[in-house]
């Protein structure tokens, strides 16, 4: 009997979406960007993305960017919680939850500490583009010496 590849496909799609979200937040200058793998600790999501905005307008820009990325990816959105002036926005995209905070709320709620048993995913690795090997030029001459 052949095993289903659905879990692998779902994990791959989640990782692709995670990279898109992290790159978008980084591109919009989110601060203190952190990604936690919580699948062993949570039954409702696999990844938490935590980011800090410098002000309410910056949080609004980050929220709009998250909406664009999730929409363009056709991601399943369970819910979005955002109130003007609250200093905290939450996106529940099923396998990924994104929390956007002001610095004051990030310090107040300390989700980083709440999930200290989670696996910390290095953001730098999610930001890297896969290196594309350069093709050898057809005009390049071989450096081998003739016998």
Secondary structure, 3 states (H helix, E strand, C coil): CCCCCHHHHHHHHHHHHHHHHHHHHHHCCCEEEEEEECCCCCCCCCEEEEEEECCHHHHHHHHHHHHHHHHHHCCCCCEEEECCCCCEEEEEECCEEEEEEEHHHHHHHCHHHHCCCCEEECHHHHHCCCCCCCCCCCCCCCCCCCC
